[in-house]
């Protein structure tokens, strides 16, 4: 309770205060300065080394993750009213939550996949975030509660994503009116689904927004090494996530698993926006993925926020994070 009061005061402080504080204690890497408010906020975030846990602890850790997500999820109130309802997909155990803004600005439906390293996260952890997205975009959003690892290995979550996409099609939504979106692991799942659809010659969504996505299990990029700890997402936790997601190394050869292994064609992939953060271990692999799409002349736009960290969209009461979120949502509007 006391920490919550301190946080509320922290968010109330003006931008100039953090700019002044930052003058005396800068964190600089690759020519970029870590946002000073974000740097202070990192001290409030509880961390957990996933290497220390075993599978039997997963339910307890998930509960802890939900509590932590509730604590660090600092999303502003929606700019308009949004209704939501839970939907059970028939002949499956899958649940979705539909968000409907009072005023729609597009006929597109967004299929959203939450982050959490495929092992954590839920519809609930991203509820406030998607309320904000739906209101800001003026768009319907369907948030999928997909199967989590390590109980459900790759490609179970991908099959769930496919089921939800087919459900939208069977509900009368045209492929050209569907956009995929996800953050972190959810970004990987969205891109994986797009690739699977393209390879199976199935109807493609019109677009995808990938927010600081997981891309490859290689875990060897410069950003992965530079930001291995102290910036919210850690390198050791990412290695744990990839290990728990797969049964064997053979999946590393599957382009739906390692997205850098894909063979892309210009007219067989949705137009894409990729969001990256400067102080994120996943930054460089996402840039590699963006460049791979660019080489194949696919419509791709990378939005880079050099002073921010992984997960900043869920921390958008931080002033610099809020500006970044509104900016990438404004760009997303242009392709919806």
SEDODO-858690 format. One line per field, with one value per residue: residue number from 1; residue in one letter; x, y, z of N, C-alpha, C in turn. Coordinates in steps of 0.001 Angstrom, whole numbers, plus 500000, padded with zeros to 6 digits. Each point is the difference from the previous one (the first is absolute). Layout:
// SEDODO-858690
pos <- [NUM	...]
code <- [a	...]
n.east <- [X	...]
n.north <- [Y	...]
n.up <- [Z	...]
ca.east <- [X	...]
ca.north <- [Y	...]
ca.up <- [Z	...]
c.east <- [X	...]
c.north <- [Y	...]
c.up <- [Z	...]
END
This chain:
// SEDODO-858690
pos <- [1	2	3	4	5	6	7	8	9	10	11	12	13	14	15	16	17	18	19	20	21	22	23	24	25	26	27	28	29	30	31	32	33	34	35	36	37	38	39	40	41	42	43	44	45	46	47	48	49	50	51	52	53	54	55	56	57	58	59	60	61	62	63	64	65	66	67	68	69	70	71	72	73	74	75	76	77	78	79	80	81	82	83	84	85	86	87	88	89	90	91	92	93	94	95	96	97	98	99	100	101	102	103	104	105	106	107	108	109	110	111	112	113	114	115	116	117	118	119	120	121	122	123	124	125	126	127	128	129	130	131	132	133	134	135	136	137	138	139	140	141	142	143	144	145	146	147	148	149	150	151	152	153	154	155	156	157	158	159	160	161	162	163	164	165	166	167	168	169	170	171	172	173	174	175	176	177	178	179	180	181	182	183	184	185	186	187	188	189	190	191	192	193	194	195	196	197	198	199	200	201	202	203	204	205	206	207	208	209	210	211	212	213	214	215	216	217	218	219	220	221	222	223	224	225	226	227	228	229	230	231	232	233	234	235	236	237	238	239	240	241	242	243	244	245	246	247	248	249	250	251	252	253	254	255	256	257	258	259	260	261	262	263	264	265	266	267	268	269	270	271	272	273	274	275	276	277	278	279	280	281	282	283	284	285	286	287	288	289	290	291	292	293	294	295	296	297	298	299	300	301	302	303	304	305	306	307	308	309	310	311	312	313	314	315	316	317	318	319	320	321	322	323	324	325	326	327	328	329	330	331	332	333	334	335	336]
code <- [x	x	x	x	x	x	x	x	x	x	x	x	x	x	x	x	x	x	x	x	x	x	x	x	x	x	x	x	x	x	x	x	x	x	x	x	x	x	x	x	x	x	x	x	x	x	x	x	x	x	x	x	x	x	x	x	x	x	x	x	x	x	x	x	x	x	x	x	x	x	x	x	x	x	x	x	x	x	x	x	x	x	x	x	x	x	x	x	x	x	x	x	x	x	x	x	x	x	x	x	x	x	x	x	x	x	x	x	x	x	x	x	x	x	x	x	x	x	x	x	x	x	x	x	x	x	x	x	x	x	x	x	x	x	x	x	x	x	x	x	x	x	x	x	x	x	x	x	x	x	x	x	x	x	x	x	x	x	x	x	x	x	x	x	x	x	x	x	x	x	x	x	x	x	x	x	x	x	x	x	x	x	x	x	x	x	x	x	x	x	x	x	x	x	x	x	x	x	x	x	x	x	x	x	x	x	x	x	x	x	x	x	x	x	x	x	x	x	x	x	x	x	x	x	x	x	x	x	x	x	x	x	x	x	x	x	x	x	x	x	x	x	x	x	x	x	x	x	x	x	x	x	x	x	x	x	x	x	x	x	x	x	x	x	x	x	x	x	x	x	x	x	x	x	x	x	x	x	x	x	x	x	x	x	x	x	x	x	x	x	x	x	x	x	x	x	x	x	x	x	x	x	x	x	x	x	x	x	x	x	x	x	x	x	x	x	x	x	x	x	x	x	x	x	x	x	x	x	x	x	x	x	x	x	x	x]
n.east <- [500833	501031	500447	498714	499972	501161	499500	498852	500754	500675	498818	499721	501241	500345	499940	499947	499274	499489	499755	499642	499282	499551	500130	499731	499129	500738	499135	501191	499390	500978	500441	499286	499165	500107	498714	500182	498758	500244	501162	499330	499076	501110	500276	498838	500601	499204	501119	500042	501009	499519	501328	499531	499066	499175	499641	500235	500937	499773	499005	500883	500933	499058	499622	501282	500075	498814	500488	501143	499303	499195	501140	500656	498802	500606	498797	500047	499028	499091	500208	499378	498699	500297	499193	499928	500206	499838	500766	499232	501148	498949	499789	500259	501143	500017	500521	499136	500590	498778	500732	498967	500650	499622	501156	499604	501305	499775	499913	501257	500226	500441	500793	499879	501345	499723	500818	501233	500787	498769	500632	499917	499297	499028	498749	500071	501206	499315	499118	500645	501047	499230	499547	501239	500555	498974	500071	501311	499950	499010	500567	499304	500192	500562	499988	500977	499351	501190	500282	500381	501284	500717	498773	499971	500705	500952	498998	499756	500754	500836	499724	500160	501097	500323	499651	500622	501002	499918	499917	500935	500683	499777	500407	500588	501110	500123	500854	499507	499094	501015	500385	501220	500011	501178	500251	501302	499670	499072	501063	500727	498956	499842	501315	500018	498869	500487	501139	499376	499233	501111	500605	498863	500356	499913	498768	500678	500398	499397	500199	501171	499782	501328	499663	501215	499880	499761	501196	501128	500128	500615	499396	500452	498986	500459	498755	499966	501237	499742	498783	500967	500178	499185	499391	499533	500119	500278	501282	500265	499089	500584	501171	499560	499505	501076	500731	499161	500176	501208	499605	500423	501280	499263	499319	501301	499690	499028	499729	499091	501147	500988	499487	501276	499412	499114	499257	500184	498756	500284	499333	500792	499898	499401	499528	501166	499760	501281	499672	501046	500669	500659	499423	499790	500184	498703	500577	501203	499440	499280	501126	500587	498941	500024	501312	499748	498971	500803	500902	498883	500245	499944	498780	501129	499573	501260	499456	501071	499973	501061	499146	499266	499247	500290	498792	500582	499369	500401	500894	498898	500022	501035	500432	501253	499616	499282	500992	500800	499199	499735	501320	500281	499091	500531	501183	499554	499434	501182	500223	499172]
n.north <- [498799	500002	498878	499651	500496	499416	498916	500171	500272	498881	499474	500615	499643	501263	500060	501317	499478	499072	500987	500724	499033	499791	501305	499625	499220	500149	499205	499875	499585	499691	501018	499161	500903	499153	499968	501191	500259	499417	500631	501031	499902	499679	500934	500319	499491	499110	499326	499056	499267	499824	500120	500725	499995	499096	499047	499319	500930	499553	499245	499765	499737	499291	499524	499776	499435	499427	499738	499541	499325	499679	499719	499403	499423	500994	499601	501094	500762	499166	500419	498839	499839	498881	499254	499030	498880	498944	499356	498942	499606	499755	498829	500847	500010	500603	501008	500881	501171	500412	500955	500754	500922	501024	500493	499296	499891	498707	499299	500275	498699	500288	499013	500036	499865	499678	500809	499618	500028	499990	500306	501303	500840	500868	499701	499578	499479	499803	499821	500651	499325	498922	500322	500332	498890	499293	500724	499898	498728	499959	498900	499004	499474	498890	499819	499221	499118	500033	498763	499835	500309	499028	500114	501078	499073	500651	500041	499609	500989	499573	498764	500467	500627	498889	499318	500938	499894	498679	500146	500932	499207	498974	501028	499914	499983	500900	499192	500744	499556	499127	500415	499492	499788	500300	499809	500133	499027	500895	500808	499110	499838	501318	500210	499087	500526	501208	499520	499401	501063	500723	499144	500088	501140	500417	500470	501042	500335	501148	499891	500378	500137	499988	499898	500501	499380	498825	499667	499845	498655	500645	501070	500491	500837	501121	500329	498738	500255	501122	499506	499147	501102	500268	499397	499407	499854	498788	499895	499772	500934	500703	499608	500248	501126	500175	499672	500690	500804	499438	498909	500535	499871	498965	500508	500040	498913	500197	500570	499161	499384	499794	501175	499949	498810	500974	499462	501294	500265	500935	499223	499346	501270	500135	501203	500470	500155	500280	499860	500804	499533	501136	499949	499273	498889	500162	501159	499431	498984	500925	500710	498858	499751	501238	499854	498811	500566	500986	499050	499493	501304	499466	500484	500559	500352	500302	499944	500780	499583	500734	500764	499040	499255	498716	499881	500996	499252	499084	500931	500204	499861	499268	501207	499554	499056	500890	500847	498992	499631	501251	500104	498819	500414	501212	499395	499276	501123	500392	498828	500468]
n.up <- [500000	500893	499403	500050	501244	500258	499391	500628	501056	499775	499668	501144	500291	499762	498675	500249	501003	499191	499148	501048	500579	498760	500162	501245	499358	498916	499384	499426	498905	499196	500736	500770	500500	501004	499691	500565	499597	498833	500014	500504	499052	499349	500891	499444	498924	500595	500189	499062	500475	498772	499904	500982	499052	500478	499145	501123	499873	498763	500513	500961	499097	499369	501167	500262	498795	500252	501215	499481	499075	501002	500623	498984	499799	499419	499615	499237	500452	499467	498741	499966	500173	500621	499265	500895	499316	500787	499123	500008	499453	499248	500587	500981	500672	498828	500682	499526	500062	499729	499428	500351	499275	500739	499533	498938	499733	500105	498877	500336	500074	501201	499602	501327	500069	501251	500663	500355	498914	499524	501122	499847	500728	499749	499730	501260	499801	498876	500970	500948	499586	499851	501186	500323	499511	500471	501111	500063	499632	500897	500514	499455	501187	499526	501309	499556	500763	499427	499602	501265	499846	500565	500516	499246	499384	499352	499111	501257	500471	499057	500386	501239	499603	499354	501077	500704	499131	499974	501318	499896	499178	500809	500740	498818	500744	499055	499352	499003	500863	499909	501190	499955	501302	500527	501288	499797	500858	500314	499925	500674	500814	499985	500066	500967	500466	499811	500500	500997	500086	499895	500814	500669	499395	501257	500130	499565	501227	500164	501311	500521	501300	499957	501271	499864	498813	500578	499555	500702	500091	499004	500481	498842	499907	499460	499655	499613	499556	499328	499763	500348	500690	501017	498966	501081	498686	500495	499675	501283	500249	499028	500450	501216	499532	499243	501061	500766	498959	499938	499351	498868	499662	499600	501011	500314	499304	500877	498820	500493	500288	499123	500238	500376	500144	499994	499034	499798	499637	499109	499171	500851	500391	501189	499731	500409	501294	500209	501270	500140	501059	500228	501216	498918	500709	499724	500244	500066	500652	500622	500137	500331	500739	500466	500109	500548	500620	500390	500191	500476	500211	501210	500041	500433	501197	500303	501200	500119	501262	499689	500678	499397	500817	500019	499452	499329	499085	500876	499712	499290	501332	499596	500156	499943	500834	500654	499809	500368	500993	500308	499896	500598	500886	499965	500010	501012	500430	499552	500619	500933]
ca.east <- [499167	500893	500725	499042	499889	501249	499933	499059	500716	501060	499414	499478	501106	500094	501074	501248	500660	500793	501060	501007	500653	500767	501256	501051	500170	499554	500388	500173	500417	499894	499670	498661	499869	498815	499057	500299	498853	500004	501121	499574	498876	500536	500251	498729	499495	500551	500533	500071	500839	499218	500848	499928	498736	499735	498656	498948	499792	499461	498738	500262	500701	499005	499222	500884	500126	498764	500070	501026	499476	499043	500764	500766	499157	499638	499411	499017	498607	499624	499539	498553	499490	500196	499308	500705	499278	500770	499440	500542	500011	499337	500782	501367	500050	500575	499179	500447	499285	499746	499921	499257	499941	498700	500087	500968	500613	500432	499250	500955	500008	501369	500171	501141	500643	500703	501364	500219	500953	499243	499769	499273	499106	498634	499061	499862	501185	500025	498657	500027	500732	499160	498953	500588	500218	498722	499472	500872	499919	498616	499924	499706	501157	499734	501181	499941	500648	500572	500619	501315	501063	500578	499046	499625	501181	499820	499262	498627	499492	499785	498731	498941	499902	499340	498585	499343	499943	498937	498731	499661	499570	498689	499028	499663	501001	500823	501441	500499	499580	500634	501389	500567	500811	500446	501213	500985	499633	498822	500484	500508	498859	499342	500841	500007	498720	500046	500854	499301	498927	500587	500556	498895	499145	498716	499760	500880	499510	500454	501162	500395	500800	500799	500530	501242	499749	500952	500185	500860	500585	501459	500439	501417	500185	500700	499085	499742	501133	500122	498895	499660	499382	499753	499082	498701	500134	501387	500451	499816	498576	499667	500478	499046	498750	500163	500205	498734	499025	500286	500374	501292	500661	499512	499125	500807	500000	498642	499890	498934	500612	501048	499423	501046	500201	498906	500165	498874	499673	499436	498538	499439	500245	499302	500805	500408	500697	500747	500398	501181	500452	501453	500618	499274	500797	499411	500015	500750	499379	498833	500523	500369	498749	499499	500857	499688	498777	500330	500733	499034	499100	498737	499703	500415	500362	500503	499920	501008	499952	501340	500212	499049	500317	498996	498812	499609	498593	499222	500477	499846	499903	501307	499711	500597	499316	498675	500209	500334	498800	499087	500620	499866	498583	499686	500522	499171	498750	500202	499950	498773]
ca.north <- [501201	501151	500084	500492	501443	500573	499948	501019	501269	499904	500269	501368	500944	500513	499473	500749	499488	498826	500479	500607	498906	499213	500673	499602	498540	499487	498683	500167	498790	500091	501373	500357	500211	499388	500966	500115	499543	498540	499497	499991	499062	498636	499641	499599	498775	498752	499111	498579	499208	498809	498812	499473	499306	498747	500013	499903	501343	500882	500667	501031	501100	500700	500845	501104	500824	500777	501067	500942	500703	500978	501061	500823	500451	501386	500438	501079	499663	500097	501321	499894	498808	498735	498844	498742	498769	498780	499107	498647	499463	498698	498797	500183	500552	501332	501157	501295	501166	500969	501397	500785	501411	500637	500605	499290	500790	499076	498740	498925	499277	499676	498777	500338	498935	500633	499601	499233	498924	498775	499234	500845	500955	499542	501052	500952	500851	501001	500568	501467	500410	499867	501013	501243	499843	499993	501364	500892	499635	499936	498715	498787	499153	498682	499549	498541	499303	498796	499013	500435	499037	498832	498900	499943	500361	500389	501165	500017	501377	500365	499366	500801	501247	499654	499767	501295	500689	499339	500375	501327	499832	499328	500950	500956	501060	499755	500075	501363	500813	499460	500348	499272	500851	499347	500533	499038	498670	500180	500468	498800	499173	500664	499839	498573	499707	500587	499161	498722	500246	500238	498749	499073	500644	500348	501449	500752	501249	501172	500642	499531	500881	499180	500907	499399	498554	498898	499634	498843	499390	500081	500684	500335	501322	500982	500538	498928	499978	501300	500258	498689	500170	501363	500770	499324	498672	499555	498997	498652	499672	499719	498642	499096	500056	499221	498599	499427	500021	498963	498663	499609	501009	499936	501151	501143	500015	500313	501462	500516	500064	501004	500808	500427	498949	500017	500359	500910	500482	501349	500052	498959	500325	501256	501180	499811	500981	499375	500951	499572	500885	500044	499273	498728	498902	499499	501058	499710	498925	500595	500779	499024	499535	501109	500100	498832	500327	501096	499423	499331	501058	499976	501290	499887	501268	499823	501160	499742	500930	499692	500257	499204	498607	498987	500077	501383	500276	499738	500947	501261	501204	500622	501034	499677	498800	500421	500630	498941	499201	500776	500129	498792	499801	500910	499371	498810	500482	500272	498771	499266]
ca.up <- [500000	500091	498732	499013	500228	499487	498540	499525	500098	498986	498688	500008	499843	498625	499156	500198	501197	499623	499117	500875	500724	499046	499658	500930	500078	498714	499497	498555	499292	498539	499657	500460	501444	500602	500565	501430	500792	499875	500796	501401	500119	500036	501402	500618	499378	500539	498967	500346	499111	499665	500090	501363	500242	499299	499420	501009	500543	498962	500377	501014	499337	499172	500900	500353	498785	499873	501000	499562	498830	500515	500659	499062	498897	500299	498739	500191	499744	498582	499564	499806	500672	499291	500559	499745	500316	499793	498987	499958	498643	500013	499731	500487	501350	499863	500360	499511	500515	498935	500417	499008	500381	499749	498675	499165	498935	498954	499978	500233	501272	500405	500785	500856	500768	501118	500313	501228	499765	499703	501228	500947	499358	499778	499610	501106	500162	498931	499875	500006	498798	498812	500131	499492	498555	499293	500030	499230	498584	499550	499305	500759	500272	500571	500730	500127	501100	499380	500888	500453	500266	499339	499842	498585	499220	498606	499508	500518	499995	498597	499609	500629	499240	498740	500321	500235	498705	499231	500628	499483	498608	500007	500551	498952	499839	498820	500276	499780	501142	501208	500281	501134	500872	501221	500615	500475	499496	499150	498711	499329	499613	498871	498813	499691	499349	498657	499155	499799	499031	498678	499483	499727	498985	500608	499957	500885	500587	499258	500619	501324	500849	500902	501016	500520	499930	499949	498599	499749	501195	499950	501227	499867	499410	500835	501016	500967	500926	500660	500931	500546	501319	500500	499150	500098	499393	500104	499042	500558	499926	498601	499684	500665	499233	498763	500373	500453	498912	499002	500453	499441	499174	498624	499768	499582	498536	499559	499877	500866	501331	499786	498922	499080	499007	499034	498586	499820	498663	500075	499948	500860	501403	500324	500318	501396	500829	501087	501030	500748	501075	499985	501110	500022	499450	498756	498989	498776	499227	499340	498878	498966	499392	499182	498813	499176	499261	499080	498867	499126	499513	500743	500624	501391	500627	501360	500884	501030	501124	500520	501429	500783	500315	499688	500837	500299	499684	501217	501014	499282	500822	499840	499009	498703	499514	499511	498694	499047	499746	499158	498683	499177	499700	498892	498779	499765	499400	498575	499201	500317]
c.east <- [500871	500752	499101	499835	501233	499980	499070	500630	501073	499460	499491	501101	500149	501220	501324	500770	500914	501135	501137	500783	500937	501322	501155	500267	499472	500466	500025	500501	499718	499504	498642	499967	498702	499128	500134	498839	499906	501088	499635	498910	500479	500264	498743	499542	500635	500455	500081	500870	499292	500829	499890	498748	499929	498534	498883	499670	499260	498679	500200	500676	499040	499160	500808	500158	498775	500022	501014	499514	499017	500723	500681	499157	499440	499478	498986	498580	499685	499441	498517	499530	500151	499231	500819	499134	500898	499250	500694	499936	499457	500957	501483	499918	500492	498991	500616	499219	499895	499840	499345	499916	498639	499960	501097	500521	500469	499117	500925	499801	501434	499986	501292	500487	500868	501430	500074	500886	499372	499659	499131	499101	498647	499176	499955	501202	500039	498662	500021	500693	499106	498762	500499	500195	498693	499410	500803	499876	498581	499732	499605	501280	499516	501301	499873	500731	500547	500680	501443	500968	500361	499045	499665	501161	499604	499668	498563	499414	499725	498699	498815	499777	499284	498502	499254	499862	498888	498627	499549	499485	498604	498900	499647	500965	500900	501483	500559	499622	500555	501435	500451	500882	500417	501257	500873	499708	498789	500355	500564	498853	499264	500790	500056	498719	499977	500821	499327	498901	500563	500525	498922	499020	498587	499819	500821	499287	500588	501298	500346	500835	500694	500729	501120	499911	501218	500116	500721	500580	501520	500619	501476	500241	500727	499092	499702	501104	500116	498979	499525	499363	499796	499036	498650	500051	501466	500322	499761	498533	499569	500470	499067	498712	500099	500140	498688	498962	500156	500386	501403	500541	499546	499094	500770	500077	498627	499838	498809	500481	501118	499606	501049	500273	498957	500427	498767	499826	499201	498481	499334	500337	499340	500964	500210	500597	500680	500487	501203	500365	501516	500675	499277	500903	499505	500101	500643	499365	498744	500429	500423	498767	499425	500808	499740	498748	500268	500717	499065	498921	498602	499822	500267	500458	500455	499900	500901	499954	501260	500183	499179	500415	498887	498821	499468	498534	499097	500391	499752	499489	501373	499904	500569	499343	498634	500116	500274	498777	499044	500557	499831	498542	499544	500481	499178	498682	500128	499916	498777	498927]
c.north <- [501254	500196	500551	501515	500716	500042	501070	501387	500084	500345	501441	501029	500433	499462	500700	499493	498830	500372	500608	498926	499230	500614	499439	498494	499348	498563	500098	498695	500165	501386	500467	500083	499364	501088	500023	499553	498478	499389	499923	498953	498554	499534	499536	498616	498770	499088	498576	499294	498676	498725	499331	499165	498699	500003	499990	501374	500926	500663	501120	501217	500783	500943	501223	500962	500888	501175	501052	500814	501074	501188	500913	500506	501373	500635	501109	499521	500148	501378	499996	498718	498775	498907	498754	498830	498812	499062	498649	499504	498580	498889	500198	500514	501443	501093	501251	501088	501028	501393	500810	501454	500600	500667	499300	500918	499123	498758	498807	499382	499587	498740	500151	498788	500647	499497	499233	498796	498659	499200	500748	500964	499384	501138	501082	500931	501122	500721	501532	500535	499968	500881	501319	499931	500111	501403	500925	499744	500084	498709	498881	499186	498703	499509	498512	499507	498672	499098	500394	498832	500105	498822	499779	500515	500537	498760	500115	501412	500480	499390	500751	501302	499766	499783	501320	500793	499413	500330	501374	499913	499388	500885	501094	501151	499639	500101	501414	500941	499488	500497	499206	500937	499202	500648	498858	498596	500079	500546	498858	499152	500603	499795	498544	499598	500560	499123	498667	500147	500174	498709	498984	500551	500256	501521	500740	501172	501178	500571	499326	501079	499126	500930	499300	498467	499127	499594	498669	499447	500096	500674	500406	501392	500938	500536	498961	499966	501306	500191	498707	500085	501485	500836	499299	498590	499600	498917	498590	499590	499710	498603	498958	499918	499153	498508	499333	499922	498810	498674	499616	501091	499982	501185	501233	500117	500319	501520	500605	500118	501039	500822	500491	498963	499984	500360	500805	500402	501289	500011	498978	500247	501335	501161	500045	501258	499236	501090	499437	501051	499904	499165	498672	498909	499525	500987	499557	498893	500502	500844	499079	499506	501080	500118	498843	500258	501092	499478	499336	500967	499906	501353	499907	501357	499701	501320	499726	501094	499786	500149	499088	498541	499075	500152	501399	500303	499781	500932	501432	501169	500665	500935	499687	498759	500346	500648	498944	499164	500744	500166	498732	499664	500933	499422	498767	500386	500142	498743	499152	500277]
c.up <- [500000	498686	498899	500125	499453	498475	499438	500046	498916	498612	499882	499732	498546	499261	500275	501221	499640	499049	500818	500748	499074	499619	500816	500018	498729	499775	498485	499397	498515	499567	500467	501527	500489	500619	501520	500881	499970	500871	501479	500222	500084	501429	500727	499534	500639	498871	500521	498981	499730	500052	501367	500244	499207	499586	501037	500593	499043	500403	501020	499369	499111	500854	500409	498831	499829	500983	499591	498821	500422	500615	498990	498844	500332	498726	500272	499710	498513	499663	499637	500682	499103	500736	499722	500433	499716	499066	500098	498567	500040	499586	500327	501434	499997	500334	499396	500726	498875	500602	498886	500460	499672	498632	499211	498898	498844	500048	500214	501382	500301	500856	500788	500790	501085	500125	501307	499778	499698	501255	501002	499232	499700	499414	501080	500116	498971	499834	499917	498752	498771	500073	499412	498483	499225	499924	499098	498499	499456	499254	500951	500165	500630	500637	500297	501239	499504	501037	500316	500132	501497	499845	498528	499156	498622	499179	500530	499972	498578	499483	500609	499235	498679	500226	500183	498700	499134	500582	499513	498567	499940	500581	499000	499824	498818	500357	499861	501141	501326	500087	501215	500813	501222	500528	500493	499446	499090	498637	499181	499488	498805	498714	499556	499279	498583	499060	499692	498961	498597	499384	499648	498973	500515	499970	501059	500663	499229	500556	501314	500694	501031	500968	500763	500014	500290	498536	499834	501298	500052	501211	499962	499438	500966	501101	501075	501055	500790	501113	500660	501384	500278	499164	499863	499416	500041	498978	500529	499947	498572	499595	500616	499195	498738	500302	500384	498887	499064	500635	499558	499090	498551	499680	499554	498483	499423	499939	500726	501445	499995	498782	499011	498920	498906	498590	499615	498540	500123	500119	500914	501470	500305	500205	501507	500611	501126	500943	500751	501049	500109	501063	500238	499438	498634	498840	498688	499168	499290	498804	498857	499258	499087	498709	499046	499166	498966	498757	498994	499511	500616	500681	501503	500519	501413	500754	501200	501060	500843	501500	500908	500131	499507	500970	500219	499717	501206	501140	499535	500834	500106	498799	498619	499392	499427	498619	498931	499641	499082	498593	499178	499723	498873	498671	499629	499337	498485	499137	500327	498947]
END
